[in-house]
Amino acid sequence: MDTLARVTGLWIYPVKSCRGIELTEMPIGSTGPENDRRWMIVDQDNHFITRRTEPRLAEIKTSIQGPYLHLYMGSNKVLIDQTVSCAHVEPVTVWNDTFLAGIETKDINEAISDFLSKTVKLVRYQAQSFRDLKTAATNAVKETMFADSRPVLLTNENSLRHLNTLLTEPSAMDRFRPNIVIDGPAAFQEDLFQNIQIGAVKFQNPKLCARCPVITQDMETGKVVSKETLVKLSEFRKVEGNKVMFGVNLTPANTGVIRIGDLVF
C-alpha cells in the first residue's frame, strides 16, 4: 500500500451544529465516530435545526466527561446521562430521513429553548433509532446518526492551504467541521480516494461533501466572518450543478480506533 498522509486532526460534534470536541484518538463504532452527532436539536415539528438557520447553536459548547454529555449555554450548564435512555420516543426528520429518536427531558428542552428564544427539543439517537445508510453502507456500518451524509467527513490540510492563497483573510479548518484532518496529499487529491486505511480502520463509499454558508461563519459565535470563502470555492469547486465541494464523506468498513499521527494508506 502507498502511504498518502498522516492524521493531523480528529473531531466529533456530539450535538449537530453545536461546538465540537477535539480528540487525540477516535473510536469508530457501528454508526461511525463514537458520539458524533448523537444528539440533534429539533423544532416543534421534530424537524432538524442547524446553524444554517440558527447561528446561535455555535455558542453551545459541548464536552463529554465520563457518562455525561455537558452542554454549556452562557452561564447555564446542562448534564445528560448517556447511560439512561430517553423514556419517550418520537419520529424525527433530518434531511430526507425520518426515524425514531429519544426525546430528552422537559427541563433540558426548556433550558435550550430559553437560550435560543424559541421552542425546541433535544433528541438522542438510541436503541430504537435506525437511520439506514442504504447504498452507502458497508458490512460493519449500516447506519449513521444525525450527520448530514455518511458517518465520516475527511478534509485535507493542503486543500485549505490552496484555498487560503486565494482569500484576502485565511479561513480555518474548523469552519468545515471535519471528523478527520489529514496532511500530505496534494490539494484536492482526496477527491480521488476510493478505499483508504487509517491505522487499522478502512473507509469506503466516498462522496464529495457539498458546502453551505456555515463555512463562512465563526465557529464560536455563528457570525458570518468570510463570505469570500464560499465565493472563491464556488469559482473552481462546483460540480453536480451548483454544489460547491470541499472534503469527502466516507463510511467505515470496520470498527477500531484511529489516532493523531496515524498513517493514511
C-alpha positions in Angstrom: 0.0 0.0 0.0 1.1 3.6 -0.7 1.4 5.9 2.2 -0.7 9.0 1.4 -0.6 11.1 4.6 -0.8 11.4 8.4 -3.7 12.3 10.6 -3.3 15.8 12.0 -6.8 16.4 13.5 -9.7 14.5 14.9 -13.1 16.0 15.9 -16.5 14.9 17.0 -19.7 17.1 17.3 -21.9 15.4 19.9 -24.8 17.8 19.1 -25.4 18.5 15.5 -24.4 22.1 14.6 -23.1 22.9 18.2 -19.4 23.2 19.1 -17.2 20.2 18.5 -14.6 18.4 20.7 -11.0 17.9 19.5 -9.6 14.4 20.2 -6.3 12.7 20.2 -7.9 9.3 19.4 -11.3 8.4 17.9 -13.2 5.1 18.5 -15.1 4.1 15.3 -18.2 2.0 16.0 -21.2 0.7 14.1 -22.6 4.2 13.4 -19.2 5.9 12.8 -17.2 8.0 15.2 -18.4 7.4 18.8 -20.8 10.1 20.0 -20.6 12.1 16.8 -23.9 13.8 16.0 -25.6 11.5 18.5 -27.9 14.4 19.6 -29.8 16.9 17.5 -32.0 19.9 18.2 -35.4 19.9 16.5 -38.3 22.3 16.2 -41.9 21.8 17.3 -42.5 19.6 14.2 -39.5 17.4 15.1 -37.6 18.7 12.1 -33.8 19.2 12.5 -32.4 22.7 13.2 -28.8 23.6 12.2 -26.7 26.8 12.3 -27.7 27.4 8.7 -30.9 28.9 10.1 -30.0 29.2 13.8 -26.4 30.6 14.1 -26.6 30.7 17.9 -26.1 27.0 18.0 -22.4 27.9 17.6 -22.5 29.3 21.1 -23.5 26.0 22.7 -20.3 24.3 23.9 -20.2 20.5 24.4 -18.0 18.2 26.4 -18.2 14.5 27.4 -17.0 13.6 30.8 -17.5 10.1 31.9 -21.1 9.1 31.2 -22.3 12.7 30.9 -22.7 15.0 28.0 -22.3 18.6 29.2 -23.9 21.5 27.4 -22.7 25.0 28.2 -25.1 27.8 27.2 -23.8 31.1 28.5 -23.8 30.8 32.3 -26.1 27.8 32.3 -24.9 24.1 32.2 -26.9 21.0 31.4 -25.9 17.5 32.1 -27.2 14.5 30.2 -26.6 10.9 31.5 -25.8 8.8 28.5 -26.4 5.6 30.4 -30.1 6.4 30.9 -32.1 6.1 27.7 -34.8 8.6 26.9 -38.2 7.3 28.1 -40.2 9.0 25.3 -39.5 8.2 21.6 -40.9 10.1 18.6 -40.2 10.2 14.8 -37.8 12.9 13.9 -36.6 14.2 10.5 -33.1 15.1 9.2 -33.0 15.9 5.6 -35.0 13.3 3.8 -34.8 10.7 6.5 -37.5 10.2 9.2 -36.9 7.7 12.0 -37.3 7.2 15.8 -35.3 9.1 18.3 -35.4 9.6 22.1 -36.7 12.9 23.4 -34.7 14.4 26.3 -36.4 15.5 29.4 -38.6 18.6 29.8 -36.0 20.6 31.9 -33.3 20.0 29.3 -35.5 21.1 26.4 -36.7 24.2 28.3 -33.1 25.2 29.1 -32.1 25.0 25.4 -35.4 26.7 24.3 -34.7 29.6 26.7 -31.2 30.0 25.4 -32.4 30.0 21.7 -35.6 32.0 22.5 -37.7 29.5 20.6 -39.4 26.2 21.4 -37.1 23.3 20.6 -36.3 19.8 21.8 -33.1 17.8 22.1 -33.3 14.3 20.6 -31.0 11.4 21.0 -30.0 8.5 18.7 -30.6 5.4 20.8 -31.7 1.7 20.7 -35.0 2.4 18.9 -33.2 4.5 16.2 -32.1 3.3 12.8 -31.1 5.6 10.0 -30.3 3.4 7.1 -27.2 4.2 5.1 -28.6 2.2 2.1 -26.1 2.1 -0.7 -23.5 4.0 1.4 -23.4 1.2 3.9 -20.6 -1.3 4.5 -20.7 -4.7 6.2 -19.7 -3.2 9.5 -21.5 0.2 9.3 -25.1 0.1 8.0 -26.5 3.2 9.8 -25.5 6.7 10.7 -26.8 9.0 13.4 -27.6 12.7 12.7 -24.7 13.5 10.3 -25.7 15.2 7.0 -24.4 12.3 4.9 -22.1 9.4 5.5 -20.7 8.9 9.1 -17.2 10.5 8.5 -16.0 13.7 6.9 -12.4 13.9 5.9 -10.5 17.1 4.9 -7.0 17.8 3.6 -4.7 20.5 5.0 -3.2 21.2 1.5 -6.7 21.8 0.1 -7.3 24.5 2.7 -3.8 25.9 2.1 -4.6 26.2 -1.6 -7.9 27.9 -0.8 -6.2 30.3 1.5 -3.9 31.5 -1.2 -7.0 32.9 -2.9 -8.5 34.6 0.1 -8.0 38.1 1.5 -8.3 36.7 5.0 -7.4 33.0 5.5 -10.1 30.5 6.5 -9.7 28.0 9.3 -10.3 24.2 9.1 -12.8 24.2 12.0 -15.3 26.1 9.8 -15.5 22.9 7.6 -16.4 20.8 10.6 -14.4 17.7 9.7 -14.1 14.5 11.7 -10.6 13.6 10.3 -8.0 16.0 9.0 -5.0 14.7 7.1 -1.8 16.3 5.7 0.3 15.1 2.9 -1.7 14.7 -0.4 -1.7 17.5 -2.9 -4.7 19.9 -2.8 -8.0 18.2 -3.5 -6.4 14.8 -4.1 -8.9 13.5 -1.6 -11.5 13.8 -4.3 -10.0 10.7 -5.9 -9.9 8.5 -2.8 -11.9 5.3 -3.2 -10.6 3.0 -0.4 -8.3 4.3 2.3 -7.0 2.9 5.6 -6.1 4.9 8.7 -4.5 2.8 11.4 -6.4 -0.4 11.3 -9.7 1.2 10.1 -10.7 1.1 6.5 -13.1 3.6 4.8 -15.1 3.1 1.6 -18.0 4.6 -0.4 -16.7 8.1 -0.9 -18.9 11.1 -1.7 -17.7 14.7 -2.1 -19.1 17.0 0.6 -21.3 19.8 -0.6 -20.7 23.0 1.4 -23.2 25.7 2.6 -22.8 29.1 4.3 -21.7 27.5 7.6 -18.2 27.6 6.2 -18.4 31.4 6.3 -19.2 31.6 10.0 -17.0 31.9 13.1 -17.3 28.6 14.8 -17.7 30.1 18.3 -20.2 32.9 17.6 -22.0 31.8 14.4 -21.5 35.2 12.9 -20.6 35.4 9.2 -16.9 36.5 9.0 -15.9 35.4 5.5 -18.4 35.3 2.7 -15.4 35.2 0.4 -14.7 31.6 1.5 -17.8 30.3 -0.3 -17.5 32.7 -3.2 -13.9 31.7 -4.0 -14.6 27.9 -3.6 -17.6 28.3 -6.0 -15.3 29.7 -8.7 -13.4 26.4 -9.0 -15.1 23.7 -6.9 -18.6 23.5 -8.4 -19.8 20.1 -9.5 -23.2 18.5 -9.9 -24.8 21.8 -10.9 -24.4 24.4 -8.2 -22.9 22.3 -5.4 -19.7 23.6 -4.0 -17.4 20.8 -2.7 -14.8 20.6 0.0 -13.8 17.4 1.7 -15.0 13.8 1.2 -17.6 11.8 3.2 -16.8 8.2 3.9 -18.2 5.1 5.6 -16.0 2.9 7.8 -15.6 -0.6 6.6 -14.7 -1.9 10.1 -14.6 -0.7 13.7 -11.5 0.3 15.6 -9.6 3.3 16.9 -7.7 5.9 14.9 -5.2 8.4 16.4 -3.4 11.6 15.7 -0.3 10.7 13.8 -1.7 7.6 12.2 -0.6 6.9 8.7 -3.1 7.1 5.9 -2.8 4.5 3.1 
